[in-house]
Amino acid sequence: MAFEERYNVPPFDPNDPRDVMSDTARRIMIRAFQEAMHTVDAQSGEDLQDIMGGLLLGLVCVMSAHMETTDQSHAAIRSSLIRLAPWAVDMMRSFDDLPPLAEA
């Protein structure tokens, strides 16, 4: 099953402001990751996991800064991350024409 079928989404549209906004955020995260890789000289998979954790924490902090500080808003951030993680991995795979991973 292709990414578009599983998630019921059309391909990227450079004229869609939401697609452009999402792609801009993706590019910013790639630059942040590249900066972290250059700065810390990561040598192992464990290092990469630490960098990913730091980037994820930064993302959560930015999202939280734009919301009220409540258990409900923090739960919304967590549930969004859990829901979006499989989509993000499958989207990345679609860039290489790979199908989505099997659902766990």
Rosetta blueprint (number, residue, H / E / L):
1 M L
2 A L
3 F H
4 E H
5 E H
6 R H
7 Y H
8 N L
9 V L
10 P L
11 P L
12 F L
13 D L
14 P L
15 N L
16 D L
17 P H
18 R H
19 D H
20 V H
21 M H
22 S H
23 D H
24 T H
25 A H
26 R H
27 R H
28 I H
29 M H
30 I H
31 R H
32 A H
33 F H
34 Q H
35 E H
36 A H
37 M H
38 H H
39 T H
40 V H
41 D L
42 A L
43 Q L
44 S L
45 G H
46 E H
47 D H
48 L H
49 Q H
50 D H
51 I H
52 M H
53 G H
54 G H
55 L H
56 L H
57 L H
58 G H
59 L H
60 V H
61 C H
62 V H
63 M H
64 S H
65 A H
66 H L
67 M L
68 E L
69 T L
70 T L
71 D H
72 Q H
73 S H
74 H H
75 A H
76 A H
77 I H
78 R H
79 S H
80 S H
81 L H
82 I H
83 R H
84 L H
85 A H
86 P H
87 W H
88 A H
89 V H
90 D H
91 M H
92 M H
93 R H
94 S H
95 F H
96 D L
97 D L
98 L L
99 P L
100 P L
101 L L
102 A L
103 E L
104 A L
